[in-house]
Amino acid sequence: MKTITLLLFTFISLTMLAQKEEAIIGQWVFKGTYNKENLDKAGLEYMNAEIMDKCTFIFRADGQFESHIMDEAGTGKWKLGKESKKIMITNDLGSISEFTILKSTKNELALKLEMGEFLLTRGTNLNQVTSTSN
């Protein structure tokens, strides 16, 4: 009986993790900041001019990750943390970053990054799409 209970628990846990991963998979475009009150006018103007609608994260089903931030592309691997509250990114150089998930819905993803808290929306930013993102 313990074996059946353990197998059932493991199956449910893996199924829930897979569902959370499916919610993250896709292309996400930076649309807003959560910490606007912490930015001065110049900082907010810079964010709106240089980051919003111009930066993207792409989370692929095969665990590959791609980013386009301020004309710089990055690649690596991604995975969800054990409790599905963090996204772990390992770039191609081996550097690890951790993003805290503040909100996750079908079309919105709020992440706490090193540079602040951002709202991303699901979609395609034509300025950032490359031949490898199809």
C-alpha positions, 0 to 999 in steps of 0.5 A: 500500500505504501508503494502505491501511495508513493507512486500516486504522489509522485505521478501527481507531483510530476503532472502538476510540474508539467502543467506549470511548465506548460504555462511558462512555455512560449514567448514573453514580451516585457510590458510593464514594471511592478516597482514603478514607485522605486524608479525616478522619472529618468529611470521610468523613461529609460525603461519605457524607451529601451525595455518595454515592448523591445525585450523578450524571453522565450521558454521552449518545451525542450528546456531551451531558453532564449532572451533578447534584451537591448539588442543582445541575444542570450541562450541557455537552458531553463527549468522550474524550481522544485516548488514551481515558484522560481525559474532557473536559467543556465546560460551557455557560459554556465552562469545561473540566474534565478527568476522569482515568479510573482504571477502566472496566468495564461497570458501574463507572467510577472517575474522578479529579476535582478533589475526589478519586477516586470510584467510580461505578456504572451505574444510575438514582438516582431522586432525580436523574432529570429529564425531560431525562435520559430 
